[in-house]
Every structure is written in C-alpha cells, then in structure tokens.
Amino acid sequence: MPTKVSKFRKLSDKSRDKVPHGKEFVPAIDVTIAGIHFQNPVMTASGTFGYGQEYAPLVDLNQLGGICVKGISAEPMPGNAPPRIYETDSGMLNAIGLQNVGARRFLEEKLPFLRTLRARCLVNVFGYSTEDYVRCIEILNEGEGIDGYELNISCPNTRRGGMVYGNDPKLTEEVVGAAKKVARHPVIVKLSPNVTDITATARAAEAAGADALSLVNTFVGMAIDVETCTPRVSNITAGLSGPGIKPVAVRMVYQTYHAVKIPLIGIGGIASAEDALEFIIAGAQAVEVGTANFYAPDTSLRVIEGIRDYCLRKRLHFAEVVGSLKV
C-alpha cells in the first residue's frame, strides 16, 4: 500500500525549518479532534480512571489532554458479582459489568470536579437499546463541562436478541445516527475489535455522522482455574486489555486510517511513549492510556513527555507525526 500523507497535517514538512536562527525549536503537540481542542494528544481510557477525581492524589490531572470517564448509563448499575478481574501474562481480563452511578448522579456528583480541570472531559455512554443511549445522552446534555461523548457500542442490543451493536454495521449506523440527532456535543464512537473487518464498522459509524472514532475496545477472552475447573471471572468471559493486545490494535488503527476520513483515537496496551507513537504513526490523532493506569498511574504523564521529547528530537510538530508510516 502506498504511503499516505496525513490528512490532519496542517504544517508543511518545511515548518521545522521556520524557527528563527538562534531560537530553540518548540514542538506543538496540541491537537483538535471533532472540534475539541486538547492541549496534548494523551487521554485516559474509560473504565481505567474512574471519574477522574479518584486519581487526583496521584496524578496532576491538569497535565492530561483529556479524561474519558467510565461508562455512564441512563440509570445506575451495580455491575457483575466478583470475581471480575483476573491478571493475565501480558494484561488483564475484566468483567466489571459497567458499574456506574447513572447519568443524573454523574451530573450532580462527578461533573462539578471535572469542570475545574484543564483536561477535556469525554463521557463514555452505553445502553442495551438505542432508546437507552438516547435517554442517557439527553440527560447528560443538561450538564455543563462535558466536551464530548464516547459511544460504547460493544454492548448487546437486548431488543435484537443480544446482537452486539459494534458487530453489525447496520446496528452501528442505527445507534450512532440516533445519538447524533440528540447530542449537544461531538460523538466519538468506540469500536469493538471483535469483528471480522473493523473497517466495515468504522465506515458505518462515519456514514451515520460520527465525529471521530476511538479504537479499540477490549477483546473477548476467558481464563480457567484448572484445579477447580471453574472460570476465573464470574461472568465466564471478560474483556482482555493490556500490552498483549497492542499489535492487533495498532493494525486495526492502521487499517481504519486508510478507510475513513474522520479522526482516530488509538487505544490498546499503551504503557510508554513508544507504544503511543506506534498508534500515532499508524494514523491515530490521539491516544488513550488504559490498563497501565492500574499499576503505574503516572503513565499518561510520561507518555506526554515522551511524545514531546520525540517531536523535539525529530524537529517535528505533532501533526507531522500523525499517519507518517513509511511503507
């Protein structure tokens, strides 16, 4: 496949030569996605960073590009019974069951703190019917301080026999189109990797009006205790995340970058700046750090610094790195 020039590149390759003689080159690493301006391209992934405030004693949240809070539904949900997390050789399995406080309590109890931050606030939204998604967004629309919605389409549509939204392009179009009709803020669609061809889902989301895509969500996996012959998590299957999924996630970002015109946010096993840069060079305009938050809460800050150092060393602005893969 021929090399593709980044569709997001606003600066020419000569831009790094425009630094006045004697002046230090300072790379620009800010980015605008779906009309949302981020001070840098690094966010925290939904489900790994709580509602943000939980990490305030550990991380300077104002240094982040954005925080994507855990999935929010129209009504509160208690989640699955334990055990619901299991560590694997190169990642983790989780089946939390989308436990959350519900949209109204989120507005009352969680959003006021998020409004105080420089980091942008993305709210992950999910439901088990198209009406669920719409109702949740309509409630969230009443809040001030939300910059965008991340639509989790890895949920089964209970009205269609349990078919997962993100596994069927027609269902993807249906839920994305419905969300866009009511959303006050940009809609970023989080794609499921548990499909034969992720570009088909990506195109469907784009056709329905998605402002951007984030990819990928967790892979369906399972683990078994061979002594007791029982599943390691109560839900039997669970979502696999962490370093083990990164090569597949990078491949999916690369394929999707060449299939759609809207911006991409890369997710999957990012634990260092080099990991993040793989996604960015493959075509992602930003990244979300997930599982690494559990064992090294400062990972996102180190990734930001690493990206800045890379751009400085290469004398490139961030926009010039996006989609710069040479093949």
C-alpha positions in Angstrom: 0.0 0.0 0.0 1.5 3.4 -0.9 2.4 5.9 1.8 -0.5 8.1 2.8 0.1 11.7 3.7 -1.6 12.6 7.0 -5.0 14.1 6.4 -4.5 16.1 9.6 -1.2 17.6 8.7 -1.6 21.4 8.7 2.1 22.1 8.9 4.3 21.6 5.9 7.5 19.4 6.1 9.4 22.7 5.9 7.7 24.0 9.1 10.6 22.8 11.3 12.9 25.0 9.2 11.0 28.2 10.0 12.5 28.5 13.5 14.4 31.8 13.6 18.2 31.4 13.8 19.3 31.2 17.4 15.8 30.2 18.7 15.1 26.9 20.2 12.6 24.7 18.4 9.5 24.1 20.5 7.2 21.4 19.1 3.5 22.0 19.1 1.8 18.9 20.5 -1.8 20.2 20.9 -4.5 18.7 18.7 -8.1 19.4 17.7 -10.4 16.4 17.3 -14.1 16.8 16.3 -13.8 20.5 17.2 -12.5 19.7 20.7 -9.1 21.3 21.4 -6.8 19.2 23.5 -3.6 20.6 25.0 -1.8 17.4 24.1 -2.9 14.1 22.5 -2.9 11.9 25.6 -6.1 10.9 27.4 -7.1 8.3 30.0 -9.3 5.4 28.8 -12.8 4.8 30.0 -13.1 2.2 32.8 -9.5 2.6 33.9 -9.6 6.0 35.5 -12.8 6.1 37.4 -14.5 9.5 37.3 -11.1 11.3 37.3 -11.2 12.6 40.9 -10.0 9.2 42.3 -6.6 9.8 40.7 -6.2 13.4 41.8 -3.9 12.5 44.7 -1.7 10.5 42.3 -1.6 12.5 39.1 -1.6 16.1 38.1 -4.9 15.9 36.1 -4.4 19.3 34.6 -1.4 18.0 32.6 -3.6 15.5 30.7 -5.1 16.1 27.3 -8.4 14.6 28.4 -10.2 12.2 30.8 -12.7 9.7 29.4 -14.8 8.7 32.4 -16.1 5.2 33.0 -19.2 4.2 31.1 -22.4 6.0 32.1 -25.9 4.6 31.6 -29.2 6.4 32.0 -29.8 4.6 35.3 -27.3 3.4 37.9 -25.9 -0.1 37.5 -24.4 -2.4 40.2 -22.1 -4.3 37.9 -21.2 -8.0 38.0 -20.6 -10.2 41.0 -17.0 -10.9 41.9 -14.5 -12.2 40.9 -14.5 -9.8 38.0 -10.8 -9.1 37.3 -8.0 -11.6 36.5 -4.4 -10.7 35.6 -3.0 -12.5 32.5 0.6 -12.9 31.4 0.5 -9.7 29.4 -2.6 -7.9 30.5 -5.8 -8.4 32.4 -9.3 -9.7 32.0 -12.2 -7.7 33.4 -15.9 -8.1 33.6 -16.9 -5.3 35.8 -20.3 -5.2 34.2 -20.3 -1.4 33.5 -21.0 -0.5 37.2 -21.7 3.2 37.4 -23.7 5.9 39.3 -26.1 6.7 36.4 -26.3 9.9 34.3 -28.1 12.1 36.8 -25.8 11.3 39.8 -22.9 11.8 37.4 -24.0 15.4 36.7 -24.6 16.1 40.3 -21.7 14.4 42.0 -18.9 13.9 39.4 -19.1 16.6 36.8 -18.5 19.6 39.1 -15.0 18.4 39.8 -14.2 17.7 36.2 -15.3 21.2 35.2 -12.4 22.6 37.3 -9.7 20.9 35.2 -7.9 22.0 32.0 -8.1 18.4 30.8 -11.0 17.9 28.4 -13.9 15.7 29.7 -15.3 12.9 27.5 -18.2 10.9 28.8 -18.4 7.2 27.8 -22.1 6.3 27.1 -23.6 2.9 26.8 -27.0 1.2 26.8 -28.8 -2.0 25.9 -31.2 -0.5 23.3 -31.0 2.5 21.0 -33.5 4.2 23.3 -31.2 3.7 26.3 -28.3 5.5 24.5 -30.6 8.4 23.5 -32.1 8.8 27.0 -28.6 8.8 28.6 -27.4 11.5 26.2 -30.5 13.6 26.7 -29.8 13.6 30.5 -26.1 14.3 30.1 -27.0 17.2 27.7 -28.2 19.1 30.8 -24.8 19.2 32.3 -22.1 21.9 31.7 -18.5 20.9 31.3 -18.8 17.9 29.0 -16.7 18.3 25.9 -17.8 15.2 24.0 -19.4 11.7 24.2 -17.6 8.4 23.6 -20.2 5.9 22.4 -19.5 2.4 23.7 -21.1 0.2 21.0 -19.7 -3.1 22.4 -23.0 -3.7 24.2 -25.6 -6.3 23.2 -28.9 -4.9 21.9 -31.3 -6.8 24.1 -34.2 -5.9 21.7 -32.3 -7.6 18.8 -31.6 -10.9 20.5 -28.3 -9.8 22.1 -26.5 -8.9 18.9 -23.7 -6.5 19.8 -24.1 -3.1 18.3 -20.5 -2.9 17.2 -20.5 -6.3 15.5 -23.2 -5.3 13.0 -22.7 -2.3 10.7 -26.5 -1.7 10.4 -26.9 -1.6 14.2 -23.9 0.7 14.4 -25.5 3.1 11.9 -28.7 3.0 13.9 -27.3 3.8 17.3 -24.8 6.4 16.0 -27.4 8.1 13.9 -29.8 8.3 16.9 -27.1 9.6 19.2 -26.1 12.3 16.8 -29.6 13.6 16.5 -29.8 14.4 20.2 -26.2 15.0 21.3 -25.2 18.6 22.2 -21.6 17.6 21.9 -19.4 15.7 19.4 -19.9 12.0 19.3 -16.8 9.7 19.2 -17.6 6.1 18.5 -15.6 3.5 20.4 -15.2 0.4 18.1 -15.2 -3.2 19.1 -12.3 -5.3 17.9 -14.4 -8.5 18.0 -15.3 -8.4 14.3 -14.0 -9.8 11.1 -13.5 -6.4 9.4 -13.2 -3.4 11.7 -13.3 -1.0 8.7 -16.9 -2.0 7.9 -18.0 -0.9 11.3 -15.8 2.2 11.0 -17.4 3.2 7.7 -20.9 2.6 9.1 -20.2 4.9 12.1 -18.8 7.6 9.8 -21.8 7.3 7.4 -24.1 7.8 10.4 -22.4 11.0 11.4 -19.7 10.0 13.9 -17.3 12.9 14.5 -14.4 10.6 15.4 -13.6 7.0 16.3 -11.7 5.5 19.2 -10.3 2.1 18.8 -10.1 -0.5 20.1 -12.2 -1.7 23.0 -11.3 -4.9 24.8 -11.1 -8.3 23.1 -13.4 -11.1 24.4 -11.4 -13.7 26.3 -11.5 -16.1 29.2 -9.4 -17.9 31.8 -9.9 -21.1 33.7 -8.7 -22.4 37.0 -7.5 -25.9 36.1 -7.6 -27.1 39.7 -11.3 -26.3 40.3 -12.3 -26.4 36.6 -14.1 -23.1 37.1 -13.9 -19.7 35.2 -11.5 -17.1 36.7 -14.2 -14.5 36.5 -17.9 -14.9 37.4 -19.1 -13.7 34.0 -17.2 -16.6 32.4 -15.9 -14.4 29.5 -14.3 -11.0 30.0 -12.6 -8.2 28.2 -8.9 -8.6 27.5 -6.7 -5.4 27.7 -3.1 -4.6 28.2 0.2 -5.0 26.3 -0.9 -8.3 24.8 -3.4 -6.6 22.5 -1.3 -3.8 21.3 0.0 -5.2 18.0 -3.6 -6.1 16.9 -4.9 -2.7 18.0 -2.2 -0.9 16.0 -3.0 -2.9 13.0 -6.7 -2.0 13.3 -5.9 1.7 13.6 -3.7 1.5 10.5 -6.5 -0.2 8.5 -9.1 2.2 9.7 -7.0 5.2 9.0 -7.0 4.2 5.3 -10.7 3.5 5.3 -12.3 6.7 6.8 -11.8 10.4 6.8 -12.7 11.2 10.4 -10.1 11.4 13.2 -9.0 8.4 15.1 -8.0 7.9 18.8 -5.8 4.8 19.4 -6.3 2.5 22.4 -4.8 -0.8 23.4 -1.8 -1.7 25.6 -0.2 1.7 25.7 2.4 1.8 28.5 5.1 4.1 27.1 5.6 6.9 24.7 6.9 4.5 22.1 3.7 2.5 22.4 1.7 5.6 21.8 3.8 6.7 18.9 3.2 3.4 17.1 -0.6 4.3 17.1 0.1 7.8 16.1 2.4 6.9 13.2 -0.2 4.4 12.1 -2.8 7.2 11.9 -4.2 8.0 15.3 -4.5 11.7 16.1 -4.6 11.0 19.8 -4.3 8.0 22.2 -6.0 6.8 25.4 -4.0 5.1 28.2 -5.9 2.3 29.9 -4.7 -0.8 31.8 -1.3 0.9 32.7 -3.2 3.3 35.0 -3.8 0.5 37.4 -0.1 -0.3 38.1 1.5 3.0 37.1 -0.9 5.9 37.5 1.6 8.4 36.1 1.9 6.6 32.7 -0.1 9.2 30.8 2.2 12.0 32.0 5.3 10.0 31.0 3.7 9.4 27.6 3.1 13.1 27.1 6.7 13.9 27.9 7.9 11.2 25.7 5.9 12.4 22.7 7.2 15.9 23.3 10.8 14.7 23.5 10.3 12.7 20.3 9.0 15.7 18.4 11.8 17.8 19.7 14.4 15.3 18.8 12.9 14.8 15.3 12.2 18.6 15.0 8.6 17.8 14.1 5.4 19.2 15.3 2.9 16.6 16.4 0.6 17.0 13.4 3.5 15.9 11.2 3.9 12.6 13.0 0.3 11.5 12.5 0.0 8.9 9.8 3.7 9.2 8.9 4.2 5.4 8.4 6.6 4.7 5.5 5.7 1.5 3.6 
